[in-house]
Amino acid sequence: MSFAVGLIAVLVGITYGIQPYGVHTMGWSNPWVLAAVIGGALVLSAIGRGGLMLGWLVKK
């Protein structure tokens, strides 16, 4: 489930990042795009480290 959320966030961020935003030809300066790409990458990296933080806390 977490993998799907992270992947969808990254892909949606990329989709909106290639669309115009304000006076820019691409939307990479859009705060929502940055949050989606960075947040999705963080979720995916947390999965790669053995699970999300809640899963990590339960294991200990």
All heavy atoms as a GROMACS GRO file, in nm:
protein
  437
    1MET      N    1   0.082  -0.119   0.000
    1MET     CA    2   0.000   0.000   0.000
    1MET      C    3   0.087   0.126   0.000
    1MET      O    4   0.060   0.219  -0.072
    1MET     CB    5  -0.092  -0.005   0.122
    1MET     CG    6  -0.177   0.116   0.138
    1MET     SD    7  -0.310   0.113   0.019
    1MET     CE    8  -0.419   0.230   0.090
    2SER      N    9   0.190   0.128   0.084
    2SER     CA   10   0.277   0.245   0.091
    2SER      C   11   0.353   0.266  -0.040
    2SER      O   12   0.377   0.379  -0.080
    2SER     CB   13   0.376   0.231   0.206
    2SER     OG   14   0.307   0.220   0.327
    3PHE      N   15   0.391   0.155  -0.103
    3PHE     CA   16   0.461   0.167  -0.231
    3PHE      C   17   0.372   0.236  -0.333
    3PHE      O   18   0.417   0.324  -0.408
    3PHE     CB   19   0.503   0.028  -0.281
    3PHE     CG   20   0.569   0.032  -0.415
    3PHE    CD1   21   0.700   0.075  -0.427
    3PHE    CD2   22   0.501  -0.005  -0.530
    3PHE    CE1   23   0.762   0.080  -0.551
    3PHE    CE2   24   0.562  -0.001  -0.653
    3PHE     CZ   25   0.693   0.042  -0.664
    4ALA      N   26   0.244   0.197  -0.335
    4ALA     CA   27   0.151   0.257  -0.431
    4ALA      C   28   0.133   0.406  -0.404
    4ALA      O   29   0.131   0.486  -0.497
    4ALA     CB   30   0.016   0.185  -0.424
    5VAL      N   31   0.121   0.443  -0.278
    5VAL     CA   32   0.104   0.585  -0.243
    5VAL      C   33   0.226   0.666  -0.284
    5VAL      O   34   0.215   0.773  -0.344
    5VAL     CB   35   0.077   0.600  -0.091
    5VAL    CG1   36   0.083   0.745  -0.049
    5VAL    CG2   37  -0.057   0.538  -0.055
    6GLY      N   38   0.345   0.615  -0.255
    6GLY     CA   39   0.468   0.685  -0.292
    6GLY      C   40   0.484   0.698  -0.442
    6GLY      O   41   0.519   0.805  -0.494
    7LEU      N   42   0.457   0.589  -0.512
    7LEU     CA   43   0.472   0.591  -0.658
    7LEU      C   44   0.370   0.684  -0.723
    7LEU      O   45   0.405   0.762  -0.814
    7LEU     CB   46   0.458   0.449  -0.712
    7LEU     CG   47   0.484   0.432  -0.861
    7LEU    CD1   48   0.628   0.468  -0.893
    7LEU    CD2   49   0.456   0.289  -0.902
    8ILE      N   50   0.248   0.679  -0.677
    8ILE     CA   51   0.144   0.768  -0.732
    8ILE      C   52   0.179   0.914  -0.706
    8ILE      O   53   0.163   0.999  -0.794
    8ILE     CB   54   0.006   0.730  -0.677
    8ILE    CG1   55  -0.040   0.597  -0.738
    8ILE    CG2   56  -0.096   0.839  -0.705
    8ILE    CD1   57  -0.164   0.538  -0.675
    9ALA      N   58   0.228   0.944  -0.586
    9ALA     CA   59   0.264   1.083  -0.555
    9ALA      C   60   0.375   1.132  -0.648
    9ALA      O   61   0.368   1.244  -0.700
    9ALA     CB   62   0.308   1.094  -0.409
   10VAL      N   63   0.476   1.051  -0.669
   10VAL     CA   64   0.586   1.091  -0.758
   10VAL      C   65   0.536   1.110  -0.901
   10VAL      O   66   0.568   1.210  -0.967
   10VAL     CB   67   0.701   0.988  -0.753
   10VAL    CG1   68   0.802   1.013  -0.863
   10VAL    CG2   69   0.769   0.990  -0.618
   11LEU      N   70   0.456   1.016  -0.949
   11LEU     CA   71   0.408   1.024  -1.088
   11LEU      C   72   0.313   1.142  -1.109
   11LEU      O   73   0.318   1.210  -1.212
   11LEU     CB   74   0.341   0.893  -1.128
   11LEU     CG   75   0.435   0.773  -1.139
   11LEU    CD1   76   0.357   0.646  -1.169
   11LEU    CD2   77   0.541   0.798  -1.244
   12VAL      N   78   0.226   1.169  -1.011
   12VAL     CA   79   0.137   1.285  -1.022
   12VAL      C   80   0.218   1.414  -1.017
   12VAL      O   81   0.192   1.508  -1.093
   12VAL     CB   82   0.029   1.281  -0.911
   12VAL    CG1   83  -0.045   1.412  -0.902
   12VAL    CG2   84  -0.067   1.167  -0.936
   13GLY      N   85   0.319   1.418  -0.932
   13GLY     CA   86   0.406   1.536  -0.926
   13GLY      C   87   0.477   1.561  -1.058
   13GLY      O   88   0.488   1.674  -1.104
   14ILE      N   89   0.525   1.454  -1.120
   14ILE     CA   90   0.592   1.468  -1.250
   14ILE      C   91   0.492   1.513  -1.356
   14ILE      O   92   0.524   1.600  -1.439
   14ILE     CB   93   0.659   1.336  -1.290
   14ILE    CG1   94   0.779   1.309  -1.200
   14ILE    CG2   95   0.701   1.336  -1.437
   14ILE    CD1   96   0.841   1.172  -1.216
   15THR      N   97   0.371   1.458  -1.352
   15THR     CA   98   0.269   1.496  -1.449
   15THR      C   99   0.238   1.645  -1.440
   15THR      O  100   0.230   1.715  -1.542
   15THR     CB  101   0.141   1.414  -1.427
   15THR    OG1  102   0.173   1.276  -1.443
   15THR    CG2  103   0.032   1.454  -1.525
   16TYR      N  104   0.219   1.695  -1.319
   16TYR     CA  105   0.190   1.838  -1.303
   16TYR      C  106   0.315   1.923  -1.320
   16TYR      O  107   0.306   2.042  -1.352
   16TYR     CB  108   0.126   1.864  -1.167
   16TYR     CG  109  -0.020   1.827  -1.166
   16TYR    CD1  110  -0.065   1.710  -1.106
   16TYR    CD2  111  -0.115   1.909  -1.227
   16TYR    CE1  112  -0.198   1.675  -1.107
   16TYR    CE2  113  -0.248   1.875  -1.229
   16TYR     CZ  114  -0.290   1.758  -1.167
   16TYR     OH  115  -0.422   1.723  -1.169
   17GLY      N  116   0.432   1.864  -1.302
   17GLY     CA  117   0.556   1.939  -1.319
   17GLY      C  118   0.585   1.975  -1.464
   17GLY      O  119   0.654   2.073  -1.491
   18ILE      N  120   0.534   1.897  -1.557
   18ILE     CA  121   0.561   1.927  -1.698
   18ILE      C  122   0.456   2.019  -1.758
   18ILE      O  123   0.465   2.054  -1.874
   18ILE     CB  124   0.575   1.798  -1.781
   18ILE    CG1  125   0.447   1.715  -1.778
   18ILE    CG2  126   0.694   1.716  -1.734
   18ILE    CD1  127   0.450   1.592  -1.868
   19GLN      N  128   0.357   2.058  -1.678
   19GLN     CA  129   0.255   2.150  -1.726
   19GLN      C  130   0.292   2.293  -1.684
   19GLN      O  131   0.358   2.313  -1.582
   19GLN     CB  132   0.119   2.112  -1.668
   19GLN     CG  133   0.070   1.978  -1.717
   19GLN     CD  134  -0.064   1.941  -1.655
   19GLN    OE1  135  -0.118   2.013  -1.572
   19GLN    NE2  136  -0.116   1.828  -1.697
   20PRO      N  137   0.248   2.394  -1.759
   20PRO     CA  138   0.280   2.532  -1.725
   20PRO      C  139   0.226   2.572  -1.587
   20PRO      O  140   0.121   2.524  -1.543
   20PRO     CB  141   0.211   2.614  -1.835
   20PRO     CG  142   0.186   2.519  -1.945
   20PRO     CD  143   0.170   2.384  -1.882
   21TYR      N  144   0.302   2.658  -1.519
   21TYR     CA  145   0.260   2.710  -1.388
   21TYR      C  146   0.291   2.858  -1.383
   21TYR      O  147   0.408   2.898  -1.390
   21TYR     CB  148   0.333   2.636  -1.276
   21TYR     CG  149   0.308   2.693  -1.138
   21TYR    CD1  150   0.184   2.678  -1.078
   21TYR    CD2  151   0.407   2.761  -1.070
   21TYR    CE1  152   0.160   2.729  -0.953
   21TYR    CE2  153   0.384   2.811  -0.944
   21TYR     CZ  154   0.260   2.795  -0.886
   21TYR     OH  155   0.236   2.847  -0.760
   22GLY      N  156   0.188   2.939  -1.372
   22GLY     CA  157   0.208   3.084  -1.369
   22GLY      C  158   0.271   3.133  -1.498
   22GLY      O  159   0.223   3.105  -1.607
   23VAL      N  160   0.380   3.206  -1.484
   23VAL     CA  161   0.450   3.258  -1.602
   23VAL      C  162   0.558   3.163  -1.651
   23VAL      O  163   0.623   3.190  -1.752
   23VAL     CB  164   0.513   3.397  -1.572
   23VAL    CG1  165   0.405   3.499  -1.540
   23VAL    CG2  166   0.613   3.388  -1.459
   24HIS      N  167   0.578   3.052  -1.583
   24HIS     CA  168   0.681   2.955  -1.620
   24HIS      C  169   0.626   2.857  -1.723
   24HIS      O  170   0.508   2.824  -1.722
   24HIS     CB  171   0.729   2.878  -1.497
   24HIS     CG  172   0.782   2.966  -1.389
   24HIS    ND1  173   0.904   3.028  -1.396
   24HIS    CD2  174   0.728   3.005  -1.270
   24HIS    CE1  175   0.924   3.099  -1.287
   24HIS    NE2  176   0.817   3.087  -1.209
   25THR      N  177   0.714   2.811  -1.810
   25THR     CA  178   0.671   2.715  -1.911
   25THR      C  179   0.652   2.575  -1.854
   25THR      O  180   0.582   2.493  -1.912
   25THR     CB  181   0.772   2.707  -2.027
   25THR    OG1  182   0.900   2.672  -1.974
   25THR    CG2  183   0.781   2.839  -2.100
   26MET      N  184   0.715   2.549  -1.741
   26MET     CA  185   0.698   2.420  -1.673
   26MET      C  186   0.666   2.446  -1.527
   26MET      O  187   0.696   2.552  -1.474
   26MET     CB  188   0.823   2.334  -1.688
   26MET     CG  189   0.859   2.318  -1.834
   26MET     SD  190   0.946   2.176  -1.886
   26MET     CE  191   0.863   2.036  -1.839
   27GLY      N  192   0.606   2.348  -1.461
   27GLY     CA  193   0.556   2.368  -1.326
   27GLY      C  194   0.646   2.321  -1.214
   27GLY      O  195   0.598   2.295  -1.103
   28TRP      N  196   0.775   2.310  -1.237
   28TRP     CA  197   0.864   2.258  -1.133
   28TRP      C  198   0.878   2.353  -1.015
   28TRP      O  199   0.921   2.311  -0.907
   28TRP     CB  200   1.001   2.226  -1.191
   28TRP     CG  201   0.994   2.119  -1.294
   28TRP    CD1  202   1.020   2.134  -1.428
   28TRP    CD2  203   0.954   1.983  -1.276
   28TRP    NE1  204   0.999   2.013  -1.493
   28TRP    CE2  205   0.959   1.919  -1.402
   28TRP    CE3  206   0.915   1.908  -1.166
   28TRP    CZ2  207   0.926   1.786  -1.419
   28TRP    CZ3  208   0.882   1.774  -1.184
   28TRP    CH2  209   0.888   1.714  -1.309
   29SER      N  210   0.840   2.478  -1.030
   29SER     CA  211   0.846   2.572  -0.917
   29SER      C  212   0.716   2.574  -0.836
   29SER      O  213   0.707   2.644  -0.736
   29SER     CB  214   0.878   2.713  -0.968
   29SER     OG  215   0.777   2.756  -1.058
   30ASN      N  216   0.617   2.497  -0.879
   30ASN     CA  217   0.490   2.487  -0.807
   30ASN      C  218   0.514   2.415  -0.674
   30ASN      O  219   0.567   2.304  -0.672
   30ASN     CB  220   0.391   2.409  -0.893
   30ASN     CG  221   0.254   2.400  -0.832
   30ASN    OD1  222   0.232   2.429  -0.715
   30ASN    ND2  223   0.158   2.356  -0.913
   31PRO      N  224   0.478   2.475  -0.561
   31PRO     CA  225   0.502   2.411  -0.432
   31PRO      C  226   0.432   2.276  -0.419
   31PRO      O  227   0.484   2.184  -0.354
   31PRO     CB  228   0.445   2.510  -0.330
   31PRO     CG  229   0.436   2.639  -0.401
   31PRO     CD  230   0.421   2.609  -0.546
   32TRP      N  231   0.315   2.260  -0.480
   32TRP     CA  232   0.244   2.133  -0.473
   32TRP      C  233   0.322   2.025  -0.546
   32TRP      O  234   0.329   1.910  -0.499
   32TRP     CB  235   0.105   2.150  -0.534
   32TRP     CG  236   0.019   2.032  -0.510
   32TRP    CD1  237  -0.063   2.012  -0.404
   32TRP    CD2  238   0.009   1.915  -0.593
   32TRP    NE1  239  -0.124   1.890  -0.417
   32TRP    CE2  240  -0.082   1.828  -0.531
   32TRP    CE3  241   0.067   1.877  -0.712
   32TRP    CZ2  242  -0.115   1.705  -0.584
   32TRP    CZ3  243   0.034   1.754  -0.765
   32TRP    CH2  244  -0.057   1.670  -0.702
   33VAL      N  245   0.380   2.060  -0.659
   33VAL     CA  246   0.459   1.963  -0.736
   33VAL      C  247   0.582   1.920  -0.655
   33VAL      O  248   0.613   1.801  -0.645
   33VAL     CB  249   0.502   2.022  -0.872
   33VAL    CG1  250   0.605   1.935  -0.941
   33VAL    CG2  251   0.380   2.042  -0.961
   34LEU      N  252   0.650   2.017  -0.596
   34LEU     CA  253   0.767   1.984  -0.515
   34LEU      C  254   0.730   1.895  -0.397
   34LEU      O  255   0.800   1.799  -0.366
   34LEU     CB  256   0.834   2.113  -0.466
   34LEU     CG  257   0.896   2.201  -0.574
   34LEU    CD1  258   0.945   2.332  -0.515
   34LEU    CD2  259   1.009   2.126  -0.642
   35ALA      N  260   0.619   1.926  -0.331
   35ALA     CA  261   0.574   1.846  -0.217
   35ALA      C  262   0.540   1.703  -0.260
   35ALA      O  263   0.573   1.606  -0.191
   35ALA     CB  264   0.454   1.912  -0.151
   36ALA      N  265   0.474   1.688  -0.375
   36ALA     CA  266   0.436   1.555  -0.422
   36ALA      C  267   0.559   1.472  -0.459
   36ALA      O  268   0.569   1.355  -0.420
   36ALA     CB  269   0.342   1.567  -0.542
   37VAL      N  270   0.653   1.531  -0.529
   37VAL     CA  271   0.772   1.457  -0.572
   37VAL      C  272   0.860   1.423  -0.452
   37VAL      O  273   0.903   1.308  -0.435
   37VAL     CB  274   0.850   1.536  -0.679
   37VAL    CG1  275   0.984   1.471  -0.708
   37VAL    CG2  276   0.769   1.550  -0.806
   38ILE      N  277   0.885   1.520  -0.366
   38ILE     CA  278   0.971   1.496  -0.250
   38ILE      C  279   0.902   1.403  -0.150
   38ILE      O  280   0.965   1.311  -0.097
   38ILE     CB  281   1.012   1.630  -0.185
   38ILE    CG1  282   1.102   1.708  -0.280
   38ILE    CG2  283   1.081   1.606  -0.052
   38ILE    CD1  284   1.129   1.850  -0.238
   39GLY      N  285   0.774   1.427  -0.126
   39GLY     CA  286   0.701   1.340  -0.033
   39GLY      C  287   0.692   1.197  -0.082
   39GLY      O  288   0.711   1.102  -0.005
   40GLY      N  289   0.665   1.180  -0.210
   40GLY     CA  290   0.661   1.045  -0.267
   40GLY      C  291   0.796   0.976  -0.260
   40GLY      O  292   0.805   0.857  -0.229
   41ALA      N  293   0.903   1.052  -0.286
   41ALA     CA  294   1.037   0.995  -0.276
   41ALA      C  295   1.070   0.956  -0.132
   41ALA      O  296   1.134   0.852  -0.109
   41ALA     CB  297   1.140   1.095  -0.329
   42LEU      N  298   1.026   1.035  -0.036
   42LEU     CA  299   1.049   1.000   0.103
   42LEU      C  300   0.975   0.874   0.144
   42LEU      O  301   1.028   0.789   0.215
   42LEU     CB  302   1.008   1.116   0.194
   42LEU     CG  303   1.100   1.237   0.195
   42LEU    CD1  304   1.040   1.350   0.277
   42LEU    CD2  305   1.237   1.200   0.246
   43VAL      N  306   0.852   0.861   0.097
   43VAL     CA  307   0.776   0.739   0.126
   43VAL      C  308   0.844   0.618   0.064
   43VAL      O  309   0.859   0.514   0.129
   43VAL     CB  310   0.629   0.752   0.078
   43VAL    CG1  311   0.557   0.618   0.086
   43VAL    CG2  312   0.556   0.856   0.158
   44LEU      N  313   0.887   0.630  -0.060
   44LEU     CA  314   0.954   0.519  -0.126
   44LEU      C  315   1.087   0.485  -0.059
   44LEU      O  316   1.122   0.368  -0.044
   44LEU     CB  317   0.976   0.549  -0.274
   44LEU     CG  318   0.850   0.552  -0.360
   44LEU    CD1  319   0.884   0.599  -0.502
   44LEU    CD2  320   0.784   0.416  -0.363
   45SER      N  321   1.161   0.586  -0.014
   45SER     CA  322   1.288   0.558   0.053
   45SER      C  323   1.265   0.497   0.190
   45SER      O  324   1.344   0.416   0.236
   45SER     CB  325   1.373   0.685   0.064
   45SER     OG  326   1.314   0.776   0.154
   46ALA      N  327   1.155   0.533   0.257
   46ALA     CA  328   1.124   0.473   0.387
   46ALA      C  329   1.091   0.326   0.369
   46ALA      O  330   1.126   0.242   0.454
   46ALA     CB  331   1.008   0.547   0.452
   47ILE      N  332   1.026   0.292   0.260
   47ILE     CA  333   0.994   0.151   0.232
   47ILE      C  334   1.123   0.074   0.205
   47ILE      O  335   1.141  -0.037   0.252
   47ILE     CB  336   0.898   0.140   0.112
   47ILE    CG1  337   0.764   0.201   0.147
   47ILE    CG2  338   0.881  -0.004   0.068
   47ILE    CD1  339   0.675   0.220   0.027
   48GLY      N  340   1.213   0.137   0.132
   48GLY     CA  341   1.340   0.072   0.100
   48GLY      C  342   1.428   0.049   0.221
   48GLY      O  343   1.515  -0.037   0.221
   49ARG      N  344   1.404   0.124   0.327
   49ARG     CA  345   1.484   0.107   0.449
   49ARG      C  346   1.420   0.008   0.546
   49ARG      O  347   1.457   0.003   0.662
   49ARG     CB  348   1.501   0.241   0.518
   49ARG     CG  349   1.583   0.338   0.438
   49ARG     CD  350   1.599   0.468   0.513
   49ARG     NE  351   1.658   0.569   0.429
   49ARG     CZ  352   1.787   0.594   0.426
   49ARG    NH1  353   1.869   0.524   0.500
   49ARG    NH2  354   1.834   0.688   0.348
   50GLY      N  355   1.322  -0.068   0.503
   50GLY     CA  356   1.266  -0.171   0.588
   50GLY      C  357   1.127  -0.140   0.638
   50GLY      O  358   1.080  -0.202   0.732
   51GLY      N  359   1.060  -0.044   0.580
   51GLY     CA  360   0.924  -0.014   0.620
   51GLY      C  361   0.909   0.130   0.664
   51GLY      O  362   1.007   0.201   0.684
   52LEU      N  363   0.788   0.172   0.677
   52LEU     CA  364   0.763   0.308   0.724
   52LEU      C  365   0.799   0.319   0.871
   52LEU      O  366   0.821   0.220   0.940
   52LEU     CB  367   0.615   0.344   0.704
   52LEU     CG  368   0.573   0.361   0.558
   52LEU    CD1  369   0.423   0.382   0.549
   52LEU    CD2  370   0.645   0.479   0.496
   53MET      N  371   0.805   0.440   0.921
   53MET     CA  372   0.849   0.462   1.058
   53MET      C  373   0.765   0.386   1.159
   53MET      O  374   0.817   0.334   1.257
   53MET     CB  375   0.847   0.612   1.091
   53MET     CG  376   0.952   0.689   1.017
   53MET     SD  377   1.115   0.626   1.064
   53MET     CE  378   1.217   0.719   0.958
   54LEU      N  379   0.636   0.376   1.139
   54LEU     CA  380   0.553   0.303   1.233
   54LEU      C  381   0.591   0.156   1.236
   54LEU      O  382   0.599   0.095   1.342
   54LEU     CB  383   0.404   0.319   1.199
   54LEU     CG  384   0.347   0.459   1.219
   54LEU    CD1  385   0.201   0.462   1.173
   54LEU    CD2  386   0.356   0.501   1.364
   55GLY      N  387   0.616   0.099   1.120
   55GLY     CA  388   0.662  -0.039   1.115
   55GLY      C  389   0.798  -0.057   1.181
   55GLY      O  390   0.825  -0.156   1.248
   56TRP      N  391   0.883   0.044   1.166
   56TRP     CA  392   1.015   0.039   1.226
   56TRP      C  393   1.004   0.044   1.379
   56TRP      O  394   1.076  -0.027   1.449
   56TRP     CB  395   1.097   0.156   1.175
   56TRP     CG  396   1.235   0.164   1.232
   56TRP    CD1  397   1.339   0.084   1.201
   56TRP    CD2  398   1.282   0.254   1.331
   56TRP    NE1  399   1.449   0.120   1.274
   56TRP    CE2  400   1.416   0.225   1.354
   56TRP    CE3  401   1.222   0.358   1.401
   56TRP    CZ2  402   1.493   0.295   1.446
   56TRP    CZ3  403   1.298   0.428   1.492
   56TRP    CH2  404   1.432   0.397   1.514
   57LEU      N  405   0.913   0.126   1.430
   57LEU     CA  406   0.896   0.135   1.575
   57LEU      C  407   0.838   0.007   1.633
   57LEU      O  408   0.876  -0.034   1.743
   57LEU     CB  409   0.805   0.253   1.609
   57LEU     CG  410   0.864   0.392   1.584
   57LEU    CD1  411   0.758   0.498   1.609
   57LEU    CD2  412   0.983   0.416   1.676
   58VAL      N  413   0.750  -0.058   1.561
   58VAL     CA  414   0.689  -0.181   1.610
   58VAL      C  415   0.790  -0.293   1.614
   58VAL      O  416   0.787  -0.377   1.704
   58VAL     CB  417   0.568  -0.218   1.521
   58VAL    CG1  418   0.513  -0.355   1.557
   58VAL    CG2  419   0.459  -0.113   1.535
   59LYS      N  420   0.884  -0.296   1.519
   59LYS     CA  421   0.984  -0.403   1.514
   59LYS      C  422   1.076  -0.402   1.635
   59LYS      O  423   1.125  -0.503   1.676
   59LYS     CB  424   1.068  -0.392   1.387
   59LYS     CG  425   0.993  -0.429   1.262
   59LYS     CD  426   1.082  -0.416   1.141
   59LYS     CE  427   1.006  -0.443   1.016
   59LYS     NZ  428   1.087  -0.424   0.897
   60LYS      N  429   1.100  -0.283   1.691
   60LYS     CA  430   1.192  -0.274   1.805
   60LYS      C  431   1.130  -0.316   1.929
   60LYS      O  432   1.071  -0.366   1.990
   60LYS     CB  433   1.243  -0.132   1.821
   60LYS     CG  434   1.347  -0.100   1.719
   60LYS     CD  435   1.416   0.026   1.757
   60LYS     CE  436   1.538   0.039   1.670
   60LYS     NZ  437   1.625   0.143   1.708
   0.00000   0.00000   0.00000
